[in-house]
Amino acid sequence: MPLEDTLGMLYISSREYSKNNTTLLSDLWATYQYFADFDVDGDNMTLETRIINNKYLGGIPCYDTEIDLVCENDFAKIIFLEPKCESYAKVYFGEKKLNGAYTDLSAFGQNLSDWSDVKVEIRNKKARIFFNRKFIYQCDYDESLGKLNGIRFRFKGFGAVDFVKVSDTSGKIIYNNDFGGPADISSLINK
């Protein structure tokens, strides 16, 4: 199914989805993933991205937005949701698995209706998470993630990714994709 990368973002519209499926589901998830030999240590790297998930793009409340780092030994998972849905938030780094139903993950209740910058900075098994350039959470873990093998984005409904950048601890860019330039969602809103 073609993705709308001509708009400068990774996105599939509900219109495009409907061409290939008979029914829009009330609990539909869009998943975008890329697997490669990134040649970077998952315990010592930085991921930077810009995401959006709102009703105009086809998002479904609570606008769940998941970012996964799939590594050779384990994985990291961060789930952002709209405020008041934080009990569904999750933060996983290796053996450390935090669930908003049992842990205060209110920092992951964020407004995703506009483009939002997310940065995950991992140094020596200490993950620091930033949302719109503001530090929001730290998660320390013990068991190595191993080398990064894949990046996955999951959206409840139809969210979008403007860019993805992975760098090592020296700042060397390992992977960078802006999907054709700055994202333009104006043509998709109110259709």
Secondary structure, 3 states (H helix, E strand, C coil): CCCCHHHCCECCCHHHHHHHCCCCCCCCEEEEEEECCCCCECCCEEEEEEEECCCCCCCCCCCCEEEEEEECCCEEEEEEECCCCHHHCEEEECCEEEECCCCCCHHHECCCCCCEEEEEEEECCEEEEEECCEEEEEEECCCCCCEEEEEEEEEEECCEEEEEEEEECCCCEEEEECCCCCCCCCCCCCC
